[in-house]
């Protein structure tokens, strides 16, 4: 999985006034958990744009206080009106311990059902996976090539070699639904096959 480096500064004070001063200066107060003790740091809000404002998943290298930490974003608080980042929580990675995180679904292939007029619906845009940090995937591949009209692609059909998919077996990732146009065409064909008159049909 690709990594983003965040350069920050350790916070000496974590009180409300100090936190407000950081935000007023365009900084985001953050906490890193998972180590021997929490690490409080701050960084410029623009430093997080490639981490937050993207559909992709990333791990993070946090540089603060002369040290470097491998982590993942665990939680983010955003202002309900301005969308300004208020606070971020990170979790430190251990190379020998599995971690859970959400990664995007990447659709590949061409569905025969879609070619016949069906509509592809992506039920799950992200999936939760569990793996060692080095085995975290950038995305989970969902091949829709086998999907005929009305078929569903379940999570059990997705390849997952070095990671586990943390979803029930009956989770639908994608499906090809019959469009109104395709349904109407099928009804017309059925009527024609039975010799029903082409005119005078009720809507």
ChimeraX commands (.cxc) that place a marker at each C-alpha (Angstrom):
marker #1 position 0.00,0.00,0.00 radius 0.5
marker #1 position 1.20,3.49,-0.84 radius 0.5
marker #1 position 2.31,5.73,2.00 radius 0.5
marker #1 position 2.04,9.48,2.65 radius 0.5
marker #1 position 4.53,11.34,4.84 radius 0.5
marker #1 position 3.18,13.88,7.32 radius 0.5
marker #1 position 5.70,16.25,8.87 radius 0.5
marker #1 position 4.50,17.60,12.21 radius 0.5
marker #1 position 5.59,19.05,15.51 radius 0.5
marker #1 position 5.08,17.52,18.93 radius 0.5
marker #1 position 2.58,19.37,21.10 radius 0.5
marker #1 position 3.79,20.45,24.50 radius 0.5
marker #1 position 0.36,21.53,25.66 radius 0.5
marker #1 position -2.91,19.73,24.89 radius 0.5
marker #1 position -5.32,22.08,26.68 radius 0.5
marker #1 position -8.32,23.74,25.02 radius 0.5
marker #1 position -6.63,27.13,24.66 radius 0.5
marker #1 position -3.53,25.60,23.07 radius 0.5
marker #1 position -5.70,23.53,20.72 radius 0.5
marker #1 position -7.71,26.61,19.68 radius 0.5
marker #1 position -4.49,28.53,19.03 radius 0.5
marker #1 position -3.26,25.73,16.77 radius 0.5
marker #1 position -6.48,25.72,14.74 radius 0.5
marker #1 position -6.42,29.51,14.43 radius 0.5
marker #1 position -2.91,29.18,12.99 radius 0.5
marker #1 position -4.08,26.71,10.34 radius 0.5
marker #1 position -2.73,23.68,12.17 radius 0.5
marker #1 position -4.52,20.41,12.95 radius 0.5
marker #1 position -4.11,18.87,16.42 radius 0.5
marker #1 position -3.50,15.10,16.20 radius 0.5
marker #1 position -2.91,12.10,18.44 radius 0.5
marker #1 position -1.04,8.90,17.62 radius 0.5
marker #1 position -2.13,5.83,19.58 radius 0.5
marker #1 position -0.85,2.25,19.63 radius 0.5
marker #1 position 2.66,2.84,20.99 radius 0.5
marker #1 position 4.00,2.87,24.53 radius 0.5
marker #1 position 2.19,6.16,25.10 radius 0.5
marker #1 position 0.08,8.54,23.01 radius 0.5
marker #1 position 2.02,11.00,20.87 radius 0.5
marker #1 position 0.41,14.43,20.57 radius 0.5
marker #1 position 1.45,16.42,17.50 radius 0.5
marker #1 position 0.17,18.95,15.02 radius 0.5
marker #1 position 0.66,19.60,11.31 radius 0.5
marker #1 position -0.57,22.04,8.69 radius 0.5
marker #1 position -4.05,21.24,7.41 radius 0.5
marker #1 position -2.85,21.21,3.79 radius 0.5
marker #1 position -0.47,18.36,4.69 radius 0.5
marker #1 position -3.48,16.04,4.97 radius 0.5
marker #1 position -5.19,16.83,1.65 radius 0.5
marker #1 position -3.74,13.78,-0.15 radius 0.5
marker #1 position -4.80,11.57,2.75 radius 0.5
marker #1 position -8.31,12.85,3.42 radius 0.5
marker #1 position -9.60,14.19,0.11 radius 0.5
marker #1 position -9.07,11.07,-1.97 radius 0.5
marker #1 position -10.93,7.80,-2.60 radius 0.5
marker #1 position -7.65,5.90,-2.27 radius 0.5
marker #1 position -6.34,4.24,0.88 radius 0.5
marker #1 position -2.91,5.04,2.29 radius 0.5
marker #1 position -0.70,4.29,5.24 radius 0.5
marker #1 position 1.03,7.25,6.87 radius 0.5
marker #1 position 4.57,8.02,7.96 radius 0.5
marker #1 position 4.41,10.59,10.75 radius 0.5
marker #1 position 7.57,12.57,11.41 radius 0.5
marker #1 position 7.43,14.46,14.71 radius 0.5
marker #1 position 9.83,15.18,17.55 radius 0.5
marker #1 position 12.78,13.76,15.65 radius 0.5
marker #1 position 11.10,10.37,15.35 radius 0.5
marker #1 position 9.26,8.53,12.57 radius 0.5
marker #1 position 6.11,6.43,13.05 radius 0.5
marker #1 position 4.22,4.18,10.62 radius 0.5
marker #1 position 0.48,4.56,11.11 radius 0.5
marker #1 position -3.00,4.61,9.61 radius 0.5
marker #1 position -5.74,7.19,9.97 radius 0.5
marker #1 position -8.22,5.98,12.57 radius 0.5
marker #1 position -10.63,8.87,13.06 radius 0.5
marker #1 position -11.20,12.41,11.83 radius 0.5
marker #1 position -13.36,15.23,13.17 radius 0.5
marker #1 position -14.58,17.80,10.66 radius 0.5
marker #1 position -16.45,21.05,11.28 radius 0.5
marker #1 position -20.10,20.48,10.24 radius 0.5
marker #1 position -20.36,23.81,8.39 radius 0.5
marker #1 position -16.90,24.78,7.12 radius 0.5
marker #1 position -15.59,21.20,6.58 radius 0.5
marker #1 position -12.38,22.32,8.28 radius 0.5
marker #1 position -10.43,19.47,9.88 radius 0.5
marker #1 position -10.67,19.84,13.67 radius 0.5
marker #1 position -8.81,16.78,14.96 radius 0.5
marker #1 position -7.29,13.54,13.72 radius 0.5
marker #1 position -6.48,10.24,15.41 radius 0.5
marker #1 position -3.85,7.87,14.09 radius 0.5
marker #1 position -2.95,4.29,15.07 radius 0.5
marker #1 position 0.66,3.16,15.08 radius 0.5
marker #1 position 1.40,0.06,13.02 radius 0.5
marker #1 position 3.31,-2.97,14.24 radius 0.5
marker #1 position 4.96,-4.96,11.44 radius 0.5
marker #1 position 4.12,-8.21,13.22 radius 0.5
marker #1 position 0.48,-7.45,14.04 radius 0.5
marker #1 position -2.50,-7.51,11.68 radius 0.5
marker #1 position -4.48,-4.33,11.26 radius 0.5
marker #1 position -7.96,-3.61,9.92 radius 0.5
marker #1 position -8.77,-0.79,7.53 radius 0.5
marker #1 position -11.10,0.08,4.68 radius 0.5
marker #1 position -9.82,0.01,1.10 radius 0.5
marker #1 position -11.63,0.93,-2.14 radius 0.5
marker #1 position -13.18,-1.57,-4.54 radius 0.5
marker #1 position -11.79,-1.53,-8.10 radius 0.5
marker #1 position -14.17,-2.86,-10.74 radius 0.5
marker #1 position -12.62,-4.72,-13.68 radius 0.5
marker #1 position -13.98,-6.65,-16.64 radius 0.5
marker #1 position -17.07,-6.27,-18.82 radius 0.5
marker #1 position -20.40,-7.68,-17.70 radius 0.5
marker #1 position -22.48,-9.55,-20.33 radius 0.5
marker #1 position -25.57,-8.37,-18.46 radius 0.5
marker #1 position -24.56,-4.72,-18.85 radius 0.5
marker #1 position -23.93,-5.25,-22.59 radius 0.5
marker #1 position -27.51,-6.50,-22.88 radius 0.5
marker #1 position -28.86,-3.34,-21.26 radius 0.5
marker #1 position -28.58,-4.13,-17.57 radius 0.5
marker #1 position -27.47,-1.52,-15.02 radius 0.5
marker #1 position -24.39,-2.13,-12.88 radius 0.5
marker #1 position -24.84,-1.23,-9.24 radius 0.5
marker #1 position -21.81,-1.09,-6.95 radius 0.5
marker #1 position -23.19,-1.95,-3.51 radius 0.5
marker #1 position -19.85,-1.68,-1.71 radius 0.5
marker #1 position -17.44,1.07,-2.71 radius 0.5
marker #1 position -15.09,0.18,0.15 radius 0.5
marker #1 position -14.39,-3.07,1.98 radius 0.5
marker #1 position -12.80,-3.69,5.35 radius 0.5
marker #1 position -9.70,-5.87,5.19 radius 0.5
marker #1 position -7.37,-7.35,7.79 radius 0.5
marker #1 position -3.69,-7.98,7.11 radius 0.5
marker #1 position -0.13,-7.38,8.21 radius 0.5
marker #1 position 0.93,-3.81,7.34 radius 0.5
marker #1 position 3.15,-5.02,4.47 radius 0.5
marker #1 position 0.25,-6.97,2.94 radius 0.5
marker #1 position -2.40,-4.24,3.02 radius 0.5
marker #1 position -3.78,-3.89,-0.54 radius 0.5
marker #1 position -4.28,-0.57,-2.33 radius 0.5
marker #1 position -7.70,-1.87,-3.41 radius 0.5
marker #1 position -9.81,-5.02,-3.72 radius 0.5
marker #1 position -10.48,-6.22,-7.28 radius 0.5
marker #1 position -14.08,-6.96,-8.22 radius 0.5
marker #1 position -14.26,-8.74,-11.61 radius 0.5
marker #1 position -17.75,-8.29,-13.07 radius 0.5
marker #1 position -17.07,-10.41,-16.18 radius 0.5
marker #1 position -19.25,-13.35,-14.96 radius 0.5
marker #1 position -22.30,-11.18,-14.20 radius 0.5
marker #1 position -25.30,-11.87,-16.40 radius 0.5
marker #1 position -28.53,-9.89,-16.17 radius 0.5
marker #1 position -29.85,-10.09,-12.60 radius 0.5
marker #1 position -26.67,-11.68,-11.17 radius 0.5
marker #1 position -24.91,-10.60,-7.98 radius 0.5
marker #1 position -21.22,-10.63,-7.10 radius 0.5
marker #1 position -20.65,-11.76,-3.52 radius 0.5
marker #1 position -17.64,-10.95,-1.37 radius 0.5
marker #1 position -16.67,-14.63,-1.38 radius 0.5
marker #1 position -15.88,-14.38,-5.12 radius 0.5
marker #1 position -13.21,-11.71,-4.62 radius 0.5
marker #1 position -9.51,-12.66,-4.60 radius 0.5
marker #1 position -7.91,-12.22,-1.17 radius 0.5
marker #1 position -4.55,-13.95,-0.99 radius 0.5
marker #1 position -2.59,-12.07,1.68 radius 0.5
marker #1 position -5.47,-10.40,3.46 radius 0.5
marker #1 position -8.86,-11.28,4.93 radius 0.5
marker #1 position -12.15,-9.68,3.94 radius 0.5
marker #1 position -14.03,-8.81,7.12 radius 0.5
marker #1 position -17.56,-9.16,5.79 radius 0.5
marker #1 position -20.28,-11.85,5.96 radius 0.5
marker #1 position -20.27,-14.31,3.03 radius 0.5
marker #1 position -23.65,-13.00,1.81 radius 0.5
marker #1 position -22.35,-9.44,1.34 radius 0.5
marker #1 position -23.19,-8.25,-2.18 radius 0.5
marker #1 position -20.37,-6.18,-3.69 radius 0.5
marker #1 position -21.97,-5.51,-7.09 radius 0.5
marker #1 position -24.98,-6.59,-9.11 radius 0.5
marker #1 position -26.46,-6.14,-12.57 radius 0.5
marker #1 position -30.04,-4.99,-12.33 radius 0.5
marker #1 position -32.53,-5.25,-15.16 radius 0.5
marker #1 position -33.18,-1.76,-16.53 radius 0.5
marker #1 position -36.69,-0.58,-17.32 radius 0.5
marker #1 position -35.84,-0.49,-21.02 radius 0.5
marker #1 position -34.52,-4.06,-20.94 radius 0.5
marker #1 position -37.54,-5.23,-18.96 radius 0.5
marker #1 position -39.92,-3.58,-21.42 radius 0.5
marker #1 position -38.06,-5.11,-24.38 radius 0.5
marker #1 position -38.31,-8.55,-22.77 radius 0.5
marker #1 position -42.05,-8.10,-22.21 radius 0.5
marker #1 position -42.52,-6.99,-25.82 radius 0.5
marker #1 position -40.56,-10.01,-27.04 radius 0.5
marker #1 position -42.63,-12.33,-24.86 radius 0.5
marker #1 position -45.87,-10.90,-26.19 radius 0.5
marker #1 position -44.64,-11.13,-29.75 radius 0.5
marker #1 position -43.71,-14.76,-29.23 radius 0.5
marker #1 position -47.24,-15.50,-28.01 radius 0.5
marker #1 position -48.71,-13.75,-31.00 radius 0.5
marker #1 position -50.14,-10.86,-29.02 radius 0.5
marker #1 position -51.19,-7.86,-31.13 radius 0.5
marker #1 position -48.59,-5.09,-31.31 radius 0.5
marker #1 position -51.20,-2.34,-30.98 radius 0.5
marker #1 position -53.62,-1.56,-28.25 radius 0.5
marker #1 position -51.27,-2.52,-25.42 radius 0.5
marker #1 position -52.01,-1.11,-22.00 radius 0.5
marker #1 position -49.25,0.87,-20.36 radius 0.5
marker link #1:1,2 radius 0.2
marker link #1:2,3 radius 0.2
marker link #1:3,4 radius 0.2
marker link #1:4,5 radius 0.2
marker link #1:5,6 radius 0.2
marker link #1:6,7 radius 0.2
marker link #1:7,8 radius 0.2
marker link #1:8,9 radius 0.2
marker link #1:9,10 radius 0.2
marker link #1:10,11 radius 0.2
marker link #1:11,12 radius 0.2
marker link #1:12,13 radius 0.2
marker link #1:13,14 radius 0.2
marker link #1:14,15 radius 0.2
marker link #1:15,16 radius 0.2
marker link #1:16,17 radius 0.2
marker link #1:17,18 radius 0.2
marker link #1:18,19 radius 0.2
marker link #1:19,20 radius 0.2
marker link #1:20,21 radius 0.2
marker link #1:21,22 radius 0.2
marker link #1:22,23 radius 0.2
marker link #1:23,24 radius 0.2
marker link #1:24,25 radius 0.2
marker link #1:25,26 radius 0.2
marker link #1:26,27 radius 0.2
marker link #1:27,28 radius 0.2
marker link #1:28,29 radius 0.2
marker link #1:29,30 radius 0.2
marker link #1:30,31 radius 0.2
marker link #1:31,32 radius 0.2
marker link #1:32,33 radius 0.2
marker link #1:33,34 radius 0.2
marker link #1:34,35 radius 0.2
marker link #1:35,36 radius 0.2
marker link #1:36,37 radius 0.2
marker link #1:37,38 radius 0.2
marker link #1:38,39 radius 0.2
marker link #1:39,40 radius 0.2
marker link #1:40,41 radius 0.2
marker link #1:41,42 radius 0.2
marker link #1:42,43 radius 0.2
marker link #1:43,44 radius 0.2
marker link #1:44,45 radius 0.2
marker link #1:45,46 radius 0.2
marker link #1:46,47 radius 0.2
marker link #1:47,48 radius 0.2
marker link #1:48,49 radius 0.2
marker link #1:49,50 radius 0.2
marker link #1:50,51 radius 0.2
marker link #1:51,52 radius 0.2
marker link #1:52,53 radius 0.2
marker link #1:53,54 radius 0.2
marker link #1:54,55 radius 0.2
marker link #1:55,56 radius 0.2
marker link #1:56,57 radius 0.2
marker link #1:57,58 radius 0.2
marker link #1:58,59 radius 0.2
marker link #1:59,60 radius 0.2
marker link #1:60,61 radius 0.2
marker link #1:61,62 radius 0.2
marker link #1:62,63 radius 0.2
marker link #1:63,64 radius 0.2
marker link #1:64,65 radius 0.2
marker link #1:65,66 radius 0.2
marker link #1:66,67 radius 0.2
marker link #1:67,68 radius 0.2
marker link #1:68,69 radius 0.2
marker link #1:69,70 radius 0.2
marker link #1:70,71 radius 0.2
marker link #1:71,72 radius 0.2
marker link #1:72,73 radius 0.2
marker link #1:73,74 radius 0.2
marker link #1:74,75 radius 0.2
marker link #1:75,76 radius 0.2
marker link #1:76,77 radius 0.2
marker link #1:77,78 radius 0.2
marker link #1:78,79 radius 0.2
marker link #1:79,80 radius 0.2
marker link #1:80,81 radius 0.2
marker link #1:81,82 radius 0.2
marker link #1:82,83 radius 0.2
marker link #1:83,84 radius 0.2
marker link #1:84,85 radius 0.2
marker link #1:85,86 radius 0.2
marker link #1:86,87 radius 0.2
marker link #1:87,88 radius 0.2
marker link #1:88,89 radius 0.2
marker link #1:89,90 radius 0.2
marker link #1:90,91 radius 0.2
marker link #1:91,92 radius 0.2
marker link #1:92,93 radius 0.2
marker link #1:93,94 radius 0.2
marker link #1:94,95 radius 0.2
marker link #1:95,96 radius 0.2
marker link #1:96,97 radius 0.2
marker link #1:97,98 radius 0.2
marker link #1:98,99 radius 0.2
marker link #1:99,100 radius 0.2
marker link #1:100,101 radius 0.2
marker link #1:101,102 radius 0.2
marker link #1:102,103 radius 0.2
marker link #1:103,104 radius 0.2
marker link #1:104,105 radius 0.2
marker link #1:105,106 radius 0.2
marker link #1:106,107 radius 0.2
marker link #1:107,108 radius 0.2
marker link #1:108,109 radius 0.2
marker link #1:109,110 radius 0.2
marker link #1:110,111 radius 0.2
marker link #1:111,112 radius 0.2
marker link #1:112,113 radius 0.2
marker link #1:113,114 radius 0.2
marker link #1:114,115 radius 0.2
marker link #1:115,116 radius 0.2
marker link #1:116,117 radius 0.2
marker link #1:117,118 radius 0.2
marker link #1:118,119 radius 0.2
marker link #1:119,120 radius 0.2
marker link #1:120,121 radius 0.2
marker link #1:121,122 radius 0.2
marker link #1:122,123 radius 0.2
marker link #1:123,124 radius 0.2
marker link #1:124,125 radius 0.2
marker link #1:125,126 radius 0.2
marker link #1:126,127 radius 0.2
marker link #1:127,128 radius 0.2
marker link #1:128,129 radius 0.2
marker link #1:129,130 radius 0.2
marker link #1:130,131 radius 0.2
marker link #1:131,132 radius 0.2
marker link #1:132,133 radius 0.2
marker link #1:133,134 radius 0.2
marker link #1:134,135 radius 0.2
marker link #1:135,136 radius 0.2
marker link #1:136,137 radius 0.2
marker link #1:137,138 radius 0.2
marker link #1:138,139 radius 0.2
marker link #1:139,140 radius 0.2
marker link #1:140,141 radius 0.2
marker link #1:141,142 radius 0.2
marker link #1:142,143 radius 0.2
marker link #1:143,144 radius 0.2
marker link #1:144,145 radius 0.2
marker link #1:145,146 radius 0.2
marker link #1:146,147 radius 0.2
marker link #1:147,148 radius 0.2
marker link #1:148,149 radius 0.2
marker link #1:149,150 radius 0.2
marker link #1:150,151 radius 0.2
marker link #1:151,152 radius 0.2
marker link #1:152,153 radius 0.2
marker link #1:153,154 radius 0.2
marker link #1:154,155 radius 0.2
marker link #1:155,156 radius 0.2
marker link #1:156,157 radius 0.2
marker link #1:157,158 radius 0.2
marker link #1:158,159 radius 0.2
marker link #1:159,160 radius 0.2
marker link #1:160,161 radius 0.2
marker link #1:161,162 radius 0.2
marker link #1:162,163 radius 0.2
marker link #1:163,164 radius 0.2
marker link #1:164,165 radius 0.2
marker link #1:165,166 radius 0.2
marker link #1:166,167 radius 0.2
marker link #1:167,168 radius 0.2
marker link #1:168,169 radius 0.2
marker link #1:169,170 radius 0.2
marker link #1:170,171 radius 0.2
marker link #1:171,172 radius 0.2
marker link #1:172,173 radius 0.2
marker link #1:173,174 radius 0.2
marker link #1:174,175 radius 0.2
marker link #1:175,176 radius 0.2
marker link #1:176,177 radius 0.2
marker link #1:177,178 radius 0.2
marker link #1:178,179 radius 0.2
marker link #1:179,180 radius 0.2
marker link #1:180,181 radius 0.2
marker link #1:181,182 radius 0.2
marker link #1:182,183 radius 0.2
marker link #1:183,184 radius 0.2
marker link #1:184,185 radius 0.2
marker link #1:185,186 radius 0.2
marker link #1:186,187 radius 0.2
marker link #1:187,188 radius 0.2
marker link #1:188,189 radius 0.2
marker link #1:189,190 radius 0.2
marker link #1:190,191 radius 0.2
marker link #1:191,192 radius 0.2
marker link #1:192,193 radius 0.2
marker link #1:193,194 radius 0.2
marker link #1:194,195 radius 0.2
marker link #1:195,196 radius 0.2
marker link #1:196,197 radius 0.2
marker link #1:197,198 radius 0.2
marker link #1:198,199 radius 0.2
marker link #1:199,200 radius 0.2
marker link #1:200,201 radius 0.2
marker link #1:201,202 radius 0.2
marker link #1:202,203 radius 0.2
view
